[in-house]
Amino acid sequence: MLKRVLIVEDNRAMIRNLNTAVRDVMPTYIPGFSGRHYDIATSLESARRLIARRKYGLILLDHQLPMTDQNYLKTLDFLHK
């Protein structure tokens, strides 16, 4: 069962759209998901901090986030071991 979602996005319009999708649409299609258990990170660094504190069943990641190092995504460990 999907318990928590992380949205990683830096564009305000996309955050609004994803917020609506997670809050209002996903509970219709995913049994047990209330639409209240999600977080929003506006940078990869803030996403990394959130991931270190919580477990996420789904991470919606903007693949065009600005990065100083193009290999940054490869070094992130999004999975809890």
C-alpha positions in Angstrom: 0.0 0.0 0.0 1.3 3.4 -1.0 1.7 5.5 2.2 3.7 8.6 1.3 4.7 10.5 -1.8 7.5 13.0 -2.4 7.2 15.6 -5.2 10.5 17.0 -6.3 9.8 20.0 -8.5 11.0 23.7 -8.7 8.3 25.1 -11.0 5.4 26.6 -9.1 2.8 25.8 -11.8 3.9 22.2 -11.9 3.8 22.0 -8.1 0.2 23.2 -8.1 -0.7 20.6 -10.8 1.1 17.7 -9.0 -0.3 18.8 -5.6 -3.8 18.5 -7.1 -3.0 15.2 -8.7 -1.6 13.7 -5.5 -4.3 15.1 -3.2 -7.4 14.7 -5.3 -6.8 12.1 -8.1 -4.4 9.5 -6.7 -6.7 8.5 -3.8 -9.3 7.6 -6.4 -7.0 5.1 -8.1 -4.8 3.9 -5.2 -6.6 2.0 -2.4 -5.6 3.2 1.0 -3.8 6.4 -0.1 -5.5 9.3 1.6 -3.9 12.2 -0.5 -2.8 13.8 2.7 0.6 12.1 3.1 2.9 13.8 0.7 5.8 16.2 0.9 7.2 18.7 -1.6 10.9 19.5 -2.2 11.9 22.3 -4.5 15.6 21.1 -4.9 17.5 17.9 -5.0 19.2 18.8 -1.7 15.9 19.3 0.1 14.7 16.0 -1.4 17.8 14.3 0.0 17.1 15.6 3.5 13.5 14.5 3.4 14.4 11.0 2.0 16.9 10.6 4.9 14.0 11.2 7.4 11.1 9.4 5.8 10.3 6.4 3.6 8.5 7.2 0.4 6.5 4.7 -1.7 6.7 7.0 -4.8 9.0 9.9 -5.7 7.9 12.2 -8.5 11.1 13.7 -9.7 11.6 16.6 -12.1 14.4 15.4 -14.4 15.2 19.0 -15.4 16.1 20.4 -11.9 19.2 22.7 -12.0 22.3 20.9 -10.9 25.9 22.1 -10.5 27.2 18.6 -11.1 25.6 16.5 -14.0 26.5 13.3 -12.1 24.6 14.4 -9.0 21.6 12.2 -9.7 23.8 9.2 -10.1 25.3 9.7 -6.6 21.9 10.1 -4.9 20.7 7.0 -3.1 16.9 7.3 -3.1 16.4 3.7 -1.8 16.3 2.9 1.9 18.4 -0.2 2.5 
